[in-house]
């Protein structure tokens, strides 16, 4: 029996509806939540993601702000954009679209960010709050994945989760999030990566597999336990075609699987809006 699809859109729509209600309540107090984006360079995929974030802001009643730092600019221009958003009282949260061109120091810009305005949840202070299970912005893609699991009533507590990939935006923070003692978490989590020669030995025993490597079709059907949940968190591009880390044939083995399009992406954007409205609510207190 083919797997059921973990569609991200219904999850994202529910989150956006909640955010829109909170935005409306803030506007009654004279506060309009604002999201800022910083795009470094001219990558068309990154530009498309940023555009989508601004469109979604408009849908829920937020205002948005944008800085474009050209690929041939100096690091100081990126830092200036960060400083401007730090000082702008209308910007409640903002992101630096990742990745940035190699000549820019993303971490230096991240360290300059006001952690209270960190809409992506990637500042070291906010990652530290995640470790300590303190309230703060949670990285958007991990939070979106957790929201999908909760939305589709997929048990996580006590289950074995294998995450392929250890990146700072997805693999590492997701491992922290899913091990917390809270609803939608409390799992036994193992991180593997492309330096591990026997990845399939780990994934074949997992109840939930999350691929976050950015390698097309990395997870093959023979790597998956029958009935497992398989989530493609990493993406890559073949021309204008977006490719998942999960081979589409995995659907013949798995119980649940994210589709090539419309899986994790919509929930990531929705969680960005949630982090921003929470920052605006802190401003309104």
BAFI-3210 file (N, C-alpha, C; in Angstrom, 3 decimals, decimal comma, padded with zeros to 6 digits):
// residues 285
n [1|2|3|4|5|6|7|8|9|10|11|12|13|14|15|16|17|18|19|20|21|22|23|24|25|26|27|28|29|30|31|32|33|34|35|36|37|38|39|40|41|42|43|44|45|46|47|48|49|50|51|52|53|54|55|56|57|58|59|60|61|62|63|64|65|66|67|68|69|70|71|72|73|74|75|76|77|78|79|80|81|82|83|84|85|86|87|88|89|90|91|92|93|94|95|96|97|98|99|100|101|102|103|104|105|106|107|108|109|110|111|112|113|114|115|116|117|118|119|120|121|122|123|124|125|126|127|128|129|130|131|132|133|134|135|136|137|138|139|140|141|142|143|144|145|146|147|148|149|150|151|152|153|154|155|156|157|158|159|160|161|162|163|164|165|166|167|168|169|170|171|172|173|174|175|176|177|178|179|180|181|182|183|184|185|186|187|188|189|190|191|192|193|194|195|196|197|198|199|200|201|202|203|204|205|206|207|208|209|210|211|212|213|214|215|216|217|218|219|220|221|222|223|224|225|226|227|228|229|230|231|232|233|234|235|236|237|238|239|240|241|242|243|244|245|246|247|248|249|250|251|252|253|254|255|256|257|258|259|260|261|262|263|264|265|266|267|268|269|270|271|272|273|274|275|276|277|278|279|280|281|282|283|284|285]
n.u [000,844|000,689|002,449|001,000|000,702|002,577|001,423|002,367|000,878|-001,810|-001,034|000,506|-001,448|-003,154|-001,454|-000,918|-003,481|-003,827|-001,719|-002,624|-004,866|-003,601|-002,070|-004,106|-005,139|-002,960|-002,857|-005,093|-004,105|-002,495|-000,156|001,699|002,925|006,227|008,268|011,584|013,814|016,985|018,708|021,455|023,478|022,651|021,195|018,738|016,900|017,009|016,115|013,512|012,464|012,558|010,790|008,410|008,110|007,576|005,153|003,542|003,579|001,967|-000,459|-001,221|-001,444|000,832|003,571|006,374|009,932|012,902|016,286|018,680|021,743|024,312|026,118|028,744|029,348|030,869|031,625|031,013|028,754|026,733|026,765|025,979|023,330|022,232|022,604|020,942|018,380|018,357|018,045|015,689|012,525|010,174|010,628|010,124|011,114|013,687|015,433|018,462|018,801|019,664|021,718|024,585|026,683|030,045|032,082|031,137|030,693|028,591|028,140|029,319|027,615|025,279|025,967|025,974|023,341|020,379|019,284|016,646|015,269|015,570|014,266|014,615|015,562|018,235|020,351|023,058|022,226|019,500|019,524|020,732|018,682|016,884|018,246|018,104|015,431|013,945|011,712|011,606|012,476|012,166|014,184|013,043|012,528|012,959|010,922|008,680|008,666|008,194|005,637|004,214|004,323|002,832|000,365|-000,518|-000,934|001,162|002,937|005,606|006,960|009,185|009,812|012,072|014,167|015,914|018,123|019,425|022,092|023,735|023,560|023,490|021,046|019,018|019,479|020,987|019,538|016,981|017,430|017,827|015,320|013,494|014,248|013,480|011,603|008,573|005,292|004,953|007,558|010,326|011,750|013,972|016,838|019,020|021,804|023,095|025,441|026,946|029,508|029,346|029,670|027,769|025,010|022,467|022,152|021,350|019,045|017,260|016,203|014,750|011,858|011,089|012,447|014,465|015,624|018,240|020,244|020,589|021,041|020,013|017,459|018,608|017,768|016,836|014,422|015,261|016,521|014,703|012,518|009,654|006,583|007,553|007,972|008,907|010,724|011,530|013,763|015,840|016,789|017,488|018,481|017,688|018,315|015,436|013,934|012,844|014,296|013,913|015,490|014,599|013,959|011,363|010,341|010,370|007,891|006,572|007,278|007,315|005,198|004,281|005,158|006,870|005,792|007,407|007,036|005,614|005,894|007,803|008,459|006,219|005,525|007,801|007,907|005,547|006,200|008,160|006,639|005,181|007,213|007,843|005,464|005,317|007,535|006,618|004,510|005,895|006,982|004,685|004,051]
n.v [-001,196|002,159|004,939|007,385|010,894|013,431|016,283|019,628|021,966|022,039|022,083|024,409|026,311|026,206|027,172|029,730|030,866|031,020|032,808|035,075|035,797|036,561|038,675|040,468|041,014|042,356|044,604|045,951|047,045|048,928|048,011|046,791|043,869|043,320|041,881|041,368|040,857|039,788|039,528|038,097|038,435|037,005|034,687|032,833|030,986|031,526|034,167|033,708|032,327|034,362|036,203|034,752|034,732|037,405|037,704|035,996|037,261|039,477|038,175|037,498|039,902|041,237|043,606|043,996|044,162|044,806|044,080|044,096|042,756|043,148|040,653|041,402|043,067|044,324|042,652|044,434|045,762|043,892|043,632|046,194|046,192|044,352|045,750|047,939|046,778|045,854|048,238|049,297|050,049|049,110|046,645|043,554|040,968|039,317|037,837|036,443|035,398|032,119|029,848|032,136|033,832|032,537|034,337|035,878|036,227|034,455|033,657|035,707|037,825|036,788|036,691|039,397|040,026|041,113|039,070|039,005|039,655|037,626|035,869|033,416|031,752|031,006|032,269|032,024|032,424|031,842|029,222|028,127|028,493|026,654|024,268|024,328|024,138|026,463|029,228|030,598|031,671|029,016|027,233|027,430|025,399|022,879|023,287|023,370|020,768|019,288|020,277|019,192|016,440|016,402|017,415|015,375|013,368|011,601|009,374|010,304|010,269|008,219|006,897|005,779|007,951|008,880|011,195|012,420|014,250|017,124|019,836|023,356|024,639|022,793|019,799|019,599|021,382|020,162|017,656|018,352|019,464|017,302|015,598|016,767|016,776|016,912|017,458|015,986|015,303|013,911|011,717|009,008|009,939|009,774|011,084|010,921|011,188|012,174|011,279|008,892|005,525|003,472|004,241|003,244|001,135|002,360|003,844|001,860|000,782|002,745|004,494|006,968|008,846|011,522|013,349|015,482|016,518|017,676|016,319|014,995|012,519|010,894|009,171|005,947|003,358|000,878|001,643|002,067|001,211|-000,832|000,887|003,079|006,590|009,073|011,931|014,508|016,872|018,309|020,011|020,309|021,592|020,998|022,528|024,326|022,684|021,489|019,272|016,543|015,185|012,661|009,765|009,284|006,722|005,718|005,974|003,610|001,953|003,236|004,357|006,921|009,824|012,771|014,826|015,577|018,267|020,839|019,881|020,156|022,850|024,876|024,838|025,761|028,495|029,333|028,972|030,873|033,200|032,812|032,982|035,655|037,045|036,394|037,771|040,363|040,406|040,374|042,898|044,350|044,124]
n.w [000,000|-000,962|000,561|002,764|002,180|003,764|003,775|003,653|003,424|004,683|007,377|007,517|006,830|009,043|011,044|010,033|010,163|012,918|013,486|012,084|013,597|015,948|015,028|014,333|016,892|018,014|016,384|017,233|019,493|018,480|017,360|014,718|013,559|012,257|009,765|008,754|005,986|004,829|001,966|000,511|-002,213|-005,470|-005,881|-007,480|-006,420|-003,655|-003,717|-004,565|-002,348|-000,432|-001,550|-001,339|001,422|001,968|000,616|002,119|004,573|004,002|003,636|006,245|007,481|008,363|008,183|005,967|005,520|003,641|002,780|000,261|-000,282|-002,446|-004,378|-004,852|-002,809|000,255|003,378|005,379|004,471|004,723|007,519|008,190|007,294|009,081|011,495|011,031|010,988|013,618|014,984|014,071|015,102|014,027|013,000|014,093|013,969|012,105|009,304|007,981|004,858|004,209|002,345|002,311|-000,110|-000,517|000,166|002,211|005,744|007,396|010,062|011,563|011,001|012,085|014,794|015,362|015,321|017,011|019,495|020,335|018,104|016,391|014,042|012,896|014,848|015,233|016,466|018,806|021,504|021,404|020,467|022,682|024,537|023,531|024,076|026,863|027,224|027,436|026,898|023,656|020,279|018,010|015,685|012,326|010,308|011,705|013,690|012,049|011,001|013,327|013,888|011,742|012,321|014,679|013,747|012,034|013,803|014,426|016,338|018,467|020,909|022,601|020,276|017,668|016,073|013,203|011,994|009,087|008,542|009,834|009,978|010,999|010,685|010,475|010,958|013,454|015,324|015,113|016,233|018,897|019,501|019,192|021,205|023,558|026,617|026,071|024,572|021,333|021,089|022,882|021,949|020,935|019,531|016,776|015,107|011,902|009,153|005,992|006,308|007,565|006,961|006,901|006,720|006,076|007,862|010,161|009,391|008,575|010,865|011,993|013,209|012,375|009,807|008,950|006,339|005,680|003,937|001,441|-000,933|-003,920|-003,961|-002,014|000,050|-000,320|-001,244|-000,116|002,169|004,127|006,781|006,511|006,600|007,988|008,875|006,653|006,050|003,934|004,377|003,278|000,268|-003,274|-006,487|-009,895|-012,560|-013,023|-011,514|-008,442|-006,165|-003,921|-000,944|-000,681|-002,405|-004,751|-004,963|-002,423|-001,340|-001,813|000,205|002,713|005,480|005,824|003,953|002,899|000,174|-003,008|-003,674|-001,673|000,931|003,592|003,177|003,185|005,926|007,158|006,444|007,681|010,385|010,656|010,569|012,909|014,879|014,524|015,169|017,838|018,798|018,366|020,156|022,538|022,384|022,764|025,413]
ca.u [000,000|001,532|002,452|000,200|001,552|002,642|001,267|002,669|-000,041|-002,821|-000,370|000,866|-002,663|-003,625|-000,542|-001,133|-004,747|-003,539|-000,894|-003,473|-005,671|-002,719|-001,730|-005,279|-005,210|-001,902|-003,228|-006,049|-003,292|-001,656|001,124|001,679|004,161|007,042|009,313|012,615|014,639|018,240|019,133|022,832|023,772|021,619|020,705|017,317|016,099|016,922|015,247|012,147|012,051|012,334|009,553|007,295|007,967|006,906|003,758|002,831|003,400|000,794|-001,649|-001,624|-001,580|002,102|004,348|007,684|011,041|013,881|017,594|019,414|023,184|024,829|027,160|030,074|029,479|031,770|030,993|030,514|027,408|025,849|026,688|025,202|021,921|021,863|022,523|019,759|017,194|018,420|017,638|014,386|011,489|009,060|011,029|010,078|011,971|014,233|016,295|019,459|018,518|020,805|023,124|025,103|027,883|031,176|032,959|030,519|030,747|027,222|028,152|029,619|026,377|024,348|026,377|025,620|021,883|019,690|018,625|015,203|014,693|016,037|013,066|014,991|015,920|019,572|021,349|023,501|021,409|018,228|019,817|020,950|017,364|016,331|018,924|017,624|013,969|013,407|010,911|012,338|012,196|012,726|014,494|011,753|012,301|012,680|009,604|007,688|008,632|007,493|004,216|003,639|004,154|001,712|-000,863|-000,962|-001,050|002,217|003,589|007,038|007,515|009,715|010,109|013,454|014,274|017,247|018,265|020,606|022,539|024,062|023,678|023,007|019,684|018,022|019,811|021,350|018,430|015,877|017,779|017,560|013,877|012,761|014,606|012,931|010,485|007,390|004,455|005,522|009,015|010,647|012,157|015,368|017,289|020,379|022,221|024,148|025,803|027,572|030,771|029,058|029,604|026,683|023,814|021,273|022,019|020,618|017,716|016,363|015,564|014,105|010,426|011,002|013,697|014,471|016,791|018,597|021,598|020,649|021,506|018,783|017,121|019,594|017,117|016,271|013,464|015,908|017,033|013,562|011,718|008,259|005,669|008,203|007,690|010,113|010,567|012,593|013,982|016,824|016,403|018,494|017,848|018,161|017,741|014,339|013,179|013,234|014,436|013,943|016,475|013,935|013,548|009,906|010,006|010,243|006,455|006,101|007,696|007,017|003,807|004,077|006,306|006,606|005,851|008,539|006,628|004,553|006,115|008,308|008,594|005,174|005,523|008,942|007,486|004,542|006,867|008,834|005,623|004,855|008,298|007,778|004,333|005,667|008,423|005,767|003,751|006,810|007,064|003,424|003,832]
ca.v [000,000|003,363|005,794|008,608|012,071|014,472|017,552|020,749|023,105|022,125|022,450|025,827|027,132|026,281|028,070|031,089|031,358|031,395|034,016|036,196|036,220|037,256|039,953|041,346|041,453|043,354|045,841|046,657|047,780|049,873|047,373|045,963|043,073|043,511|040,909|041,831|039,838|040,226|038,619|038,374|037,851|037,004|033,335|032,937|030,193|032,287|035,319|033,192|032,057|035,648|036,738|034,012|035,163|038,707|037,478|035,370|038,333|040,261|037,350|037,470|041,268|041,806|044,393|043,391|045,048|044,006|044,593|043,241|043,015|042,568|039,631|042,020|044,003|043,925|042,136|045,569|046,114|042,931|043,987|047,430|045,820|043,745|046,823|048,763|046,065|045,852|049,545|049,700|049,575|048,495|045,273|042,712|039,825|039,297|036,706|036,530|034,220|031,199|030,234|033,361|033,543|032,068|035,415|036,538|035,483|034,384|033,568|037,029|038,600|036,205|037,109|040,806|040,134|041,191|037,762|039,192|039,829|036,475|035,149|032,063|030,952|030,442|032,944|031,125|032,565|031,140|027,785|027,765|028,374|025,382|023,223|024,390|024,073|027,764|029,817|031,406|031,256|027,712|027,229|027,293|024,111|021,877|023,521|022,986|019,302|018,833|020,619|018,210|015,183|016,592|017,598|014,099|012,410|010,596|009,274|010,619|009,906|006,873|006,323|005,953|008,928|009,047|012,410|012,372|015,631|017,749|021,275|024,205|025,147|021,720|018,544|019,747|021,848|019,196|016,609|018,910|019,661|016,035|014,890|017,456|016,102|017,725|016,851|016,016|015,076|012,829|010,579|008,574|010,541|009,526|011,863|010,389|012,159|011,534|010,675|007,584|004,628|002,489|004,997|002,400|000,311|003,180|004,244|000,708|000,450|003,962|004,727|008,241|009,233|012,889|013,572|016,905|016,551|018,434|015,444|014,472|011,086|010,229|008,075|004,971|002,458|-000,181|002,220|002,434|000,155|-000,761|001,613|004,206|007,967|009,596|013,366|015,143|018,235|018,960|020,152|020,742|022,029|020,538|023,599|024,961|021,633|021,248|017,848|016,175|014,197|011,363|009,182|009,140|005,306|005,425|005,933|002,226|001,230|004,009|004,565|008,351|010,446|014,109|014,893|016,355|019,666|021,078|019,171|020,941|024,269|025,765|024,926|026,587|029,895|029,591|029,092|032,171|034,183|032,621|033,562|037,113|037,578|036,263|038,888|041,571|040,337|040,799|044,370|044,940|043,970]
ca.w [000,000|-001,020|001,747|002,810|002,061|004,793|003,069|004,530|003,287|005,744|008,628|007,401|006,849|010,426|011,767|009,525|010,709|014,309|013,443|011,638|014,749|016,892|014,390|014,472|018,295|018,218|015,687|018,094|020,477|017,753|017,001|013,510|013,514|011,063|009,476|007,835|005,322|004,217|000,904|000,118|-003,514|-006,504|-006,141|-007,842|-005,486|-002,408|-003,987|-004,592|-000,970|000,232|-002,112|-000,738|002,811|001,967|000,205|003,231|005,560|003,589|003,852|007,663|007,983|008,807|007,233|005,750|005,168|002,913|002,357|-000,673|-000,267|-003,698|-004,240|-004,886|-001,689|001,340|004,594|006,160|004,023|005,382|008,932|008,275|007,167|010,365|012,494|010,752|011,471|015,081|015,512|013,527|016,030|013,289|012,664|015,291|013,731|010,749|008,958|006,906|004,047|004,193|002,557|001,704|-000,906|000,295|000,636|003,360|007,006|007,928|011,523|012,119|010,905|013,045|016,137|015,537|015,382|018,296|019,650|020,492|016,770|015,605|013,612|012,480|016,013|015,033|017,292|019,885|022,716|021,214|020,442|024,078|025,172|023,083|024,864|028,252|027,158|027,825|025,835|022,691|018,902|017,615|014,253|011,645|009,646|012,741|014,295|011,058|010,947|014,530|013,722|010,820|013,050|015,606|012,964|011,479|014,918|014,333|017,651|018,500|022,215|022,704|018,969|017,209|014,985|012,624|011,196|008,215|008,369|011,127|009,739|012,090|010,484|010,512|011,626|014,871|016,169|015,148|017,200|020,226|019,667|019,309|022,437|024,720|027,280|025,827|023,529|019,988|021,175|023,820|021,128|020,907|018,277|016,310|013,938|011,037|008,117|004,834|006,712|008,163|005,801|006,965|007,089|005,959|009,071|011,124|008,904|008,428|012,144|012,504|013,026|011,656|009,156|008,406|005,475|005,667|003,378|000,194|-002,008|-004,503|-003,918|-001,159|000,772|-001,250|-000,580|000,654|003,410|004,958|007,381|006,059|007,466|008,667|008,452|005,993|005,809|003,170|004,846|002,426|-001,139|-004,237|-007,734|-011,201|-013,368|-012,284|-010,833|-007,061|-005,873|-002,507|-000,502|-000,600|-003,680|-004,789|-004,809|-000,993|-001,043|-001,916|001,407|003,916|005,862|005,556|003,304|002,370|-001,282|-003,540|-003,543|-000,702|002,183|004,725|002,842|003,700|007,386|007,540|006,327|008,712|011,677|010,641|010,951|014,325|015,668|014,409|015,940|019,250|019,118|018,440|021,399|023,607|022,290|023,208|026,854]
c.u [000,879|001,387|001,449|001,154|001,429|002,609|001,509|001,627|-001,116|-002,239|-000,060|-000,362|-003,209|-002,754|-000,762|-002,440|-004,572|-002,734|-001,738|-004,346|-004,824|-002,281|-002,882|-005,404|-004,155|-002,256|-004,250|-005,338|-002,386|-000,307|000,922|002,975|004,895|008,143|010,299|013,362|015,890|018,650|020,521|023,113|022,536|021,128|019,194|016,424|015,916|016,005|013,787|011,620|011,727|011,030|008,337|007,057|007,252|005,437|002,941|002,626|002,131|-000,489|-002,143|-001,690|-000,319|002,661|005,723|008,676|012,118|015,161|018,183|020,871|023,771|025,960|028,559|030,280|030,483|030,953|030,385|029,103|026,372|025,674|025,886|023,706|021,409|021,677|021,284|018,488|017,186|017,818|016,246|013,273|010,304|009,360|011,076|010,992|012,511|015,147|017,373|019,269|019,792|020,638|023,452|026,316|029,116|032,034|032,382|030,581|029,356|027,224|028,443|028,371|025,352|024,685|026,029|024,115|021,394|018,938|017,119|014,495|015,057|014,845|013,360|015,387|017,319|020,665|021,764|022,691|020,113|018,420|020,097|019,648|016,693|016,944|018,350|016,111|013,349|012,665|011,754|012,020|012,916|013,042|013,304|011,526|012,121|011,298|008,490|007,550|007,892|005,992|003,518|003,372|002,962|000,386|-001,413|-001,001|-000,044|002,944|005,091|007,675|007,931|010,080|011,568|013,460|015,719|017,220|019,552|021,015|022,692|024,187|023,042|021,585|018,625|018,449|020,083|020,180|017,243|016,175|017,523|016,060|013,149|013,159|014,049|011,772|009,262|006,552|005,088|007,015|009,258|011,054|013,602|015,926|018,751|020,645|023,307|024,399|026,572|028,952|030,597|028,854|028,382|025,361|022,566|021,072|021,225|019,191|016,750|015,677|014,740|012,598|010,184|012,376|013,520|015,756|017,037|020,004|021,712|021,232|020,272|018,669|018,082|018,990|016,388|015,310|014,116|016,511|015,941|012,846|010,279|007,358|006,258|007,710|008,982|009,856|011,782|012,749|014,970|016,346|017,629|017,749|018,519|017,549|016,685|013,506|013,725|013,224|014,521|015,114|015,913|013,492|012,033|009,471|009,888|008,769|005,888|006,422|007,210|005,518|003,362|005,323|005,920|006,660|007,048|008,259|005,539|004,681|006,502|008,296|007,511|005,183|006,693|008,565|006,482|005,183|007,668|007,866|005,259|005,939|008,223|006,630|004,594|006,614|007,617|004,961|004,625|006,956|005,826|003,176|004,313]
c.v [001,246|004,211|006,926|009,804|012,977|015,819|018,706|021,845|023,146|022,547|023,948|026,724|027,279|027,235|029,509|031,678|031,814|032,691|035,226|036,704|037,014|038,611|040,940|041,875|042,506|044,681|046,648|047,451|048,807|049,331|046,525|045,188|043,245|042,474|041,500|040,668|040,508|039,153|039,032|037,666|037,753|035,599|033,369|032,149|030,953|033,496|034,887|032,901|033,354|036,269|036,069|034,450|036,511|038,568|036,912|036,359|039,126|039,484|037,419|038,866|041,887|042,750|043,739|044,425|044,194|044,788|043,594|043,679|042,368|041,581|040,232|043,039|043,469|043,391|043,268|045,972|045,161|043,293|045,263|047,139|045,199|044,830|047,683|048,076|045,976|047,118|049,968|049,173|048,916|047,053|044,457|041,496|039,891|038,096|037,162|035,261|033,391|030,213|031,576|032,993|033,332|033,190|036,179|035,617|035,515|034,407|034,916|037,914|038,098|036,645|038,558|041,000|040,281|039,872|037,854|039,366|038,683|035,610|033,723|031,169|030,368|031,143|032,019|031,235|031,778|029,634|027,279|027,627|027,058|024,226|023,160|024,275|025,327|028,362|030,725|030,932|029,947|027,773|026,733|025,938|022,989|022,042|023,113|021,476|018,752|019,110|019,649|016,889|015,264|016,658|016,263|012,975|011,266|010,525|009,543|010,126|008,438|006,222|006,579|006,844|008,964|010,265|012,293|013,806|016,314|019,262|022,105|024,711|024,053|020,522|018,683|020,264|020,888|018,087|017,085|018,970|018,342|015,206|015,569|016,665|017,003|017,041|017,011|015,782|013,852|011,544|010,178|008,975|010,205|010,414|011,086|011,416|011,438|010,962|009,309|006,573|003,721|003,149|004,122|001,506|001,052|003,445|003,068|000,309|001,629|003,960|005,995|008,564|010,651|013,074|015,060|017,083|017,365|017,640|014,785|012,959|010,278|009,013|007,188|004,030|001,409|000,329|002,418|001,196|000,259|-000,079|002,816|005,545|008,535|011,040|013,883|016,594|019,007|019,006|020,487|021,052|021,376|021,481|024,315|023,948|021,404|019,757|017,618|015,249|012,778|010,917|008,940|007,683|004,890|005,304|004,516|001,407|001,922|004,021|005,984|008,883|011,849|014,066|015,715|017,855|019,787|020,300|020,118|022,443|025,172|025,910|025,767|028,064|030,238|029,771|030,391|033,275|034,049|033,209|035,088|037,686|037,435|037,381|040,184|041,580|040,725|042,318|045,037|044,835|045,178]
c.w [000,000|000,242|001,623|002,797|003,280|004,081|004,043|004,519|004,374|007,089|008,625|007,476|008,260|011,244|011,334|010,047|012,154|014,355|013,059|012,783|015,733|016,337|014,564|015,900|018,596|017,559|016,480|019,182|019,812|017,343|015,753|013,441|012,188|010,947|008,477|007,221|004,762|003,222|000,453|-001,204|-004,386|-006,837|-006,358|-006,891|-004,169|-002,569|-004,008|-003,200|-000,227|-000,254|-001,475|000,697|002,890|001,574|001,370|004,372|005,259|003,855|005,292|008,281|008,547|007,753|007,087|005,241|004,516|002,660|001,371|-000,652|-001,518|-003,446|-004,211|-003,769|-000,675|002,520|005,415|005,743|004,619|006,853|009,143|008,177|008,463|011,426|012,294|011,239|013,001|015,663|015,065|014,426|015,332|012,885|013,950|015,172|012,320|010,568|007,982|006,091|003,879|003,054|001,909|000,855|-000,027|000,857|001,824|004,582|007,639|009,450|012,177|012,090|011,922|014,466|016,430|015,732|016,821|018,489|019,843|019,150|015,830|015,208|013,183|013,654|015,974|015,836|018,438|021,167|022,577|021,078|021,853|024,841|024,776|023,879|026,273|028,360|027,769|026,633|024,959|021,293|018,571|016,125|013,427|010,992|010,666|013,378|013,344|010,941|012,160|014,416|012,773|011,534|014,009|014,841|012,468|012,529|014,810|015,678|017,536|019,801|022,242|021,382|018,601|015,970|014,512|011,723|010,390|007,918|009,706|011,005|010,841|011,915|010,599|011,365|013,107|015,722|016,214|016,147|018,627|020,491|019,938|020,523|023,686|025,315|027,201|024,742|022,146|019,955|022,058|023,089|021,416|019,546|018,009|015,110|013,207|009,937|007,026|005,145|007,365|007,027|005,762|007,372|007,069|007,177|010,143|010,659|008,831|009,740|012,685|012,244|012,206|011,095|008,618|007,617|005,350|005,120|002,090|-000,957|-002,629|-004,387|-003,039|-000,450|-000,230|-000,508|000,304|001,969|004,451|005,489|006,883|007,086|008,164|008,108|007,871|005,574|005,063|003,583|003,999|000,989|-001,981|-005,527|-008,925|-012,225|-012,548|-011,504|-009,432|-006,783|-004,367|-002,220|-000,541|-001,996|-003,662|-004,621|-003,346|-000,604|-001,125|-000,664|002,680|004,223|005,587|004,883|002,844|000,844|-001,739|-003,418|-002,476|000,590|003,302|004,445|003,403|005,215|007,887|007,510|007,419|010,085|011,780|011,070|012,425|015,219|015,671|015,228|017,437|019,694|019,239|019,710|022,585|023,602|022,873|024,687|027,638]
res [x|x|x|x|x|x|x|x|x|x|x|x|x|x|x|x|x|x|x|x|x|x|x|x|x|x|x|x|x|x|x|x|x|x|x|x|x|x|x|x|x|x|x|x|x|x|x|x|x|x|x|x|x|x|x|x|x|x|x|x|x|x|x|x|x|x|x|x|x|x|x|x|x|x|x|x|x|x|x|x|x|x|x|x|x|x|x|x|x|x|x|x|x|x|x|x|x|x|x|x|x|x|x|x|x|x|x|x|x|x|x|x|x|x|x|x|x|x|x|x|x|x|x|x|x|x|x|x|x|x|x|x|x|x|x|x|x|x|x|x|x|x|x|x|x|x|x|x|x|x|x|x|x|x|x|x|x|x|x|x|x|x|x|x|x|x|x|x|x|x|x|x|x|x|x|x|x|x|x|x|x|x|x|x|x|x|x|x|x|x|x|x|x|x|x|x|x|x|x|x|x|x|x|x|x|x|x|x|x|x|x|x|x|x|x|x|x|x|x|x|x|x|x|x|x|x|x|x|x|x|x|x|x|x|x|x|x|x|x|x|x|x|x|x|x|x|x|x|x|x|x|x|x|x|x|x|x|x|x|x|x|x|x|x|x|x|x|x|x|x|x|x|x|x|x|x|x|x|x|x|x|x|x|x|x]
***
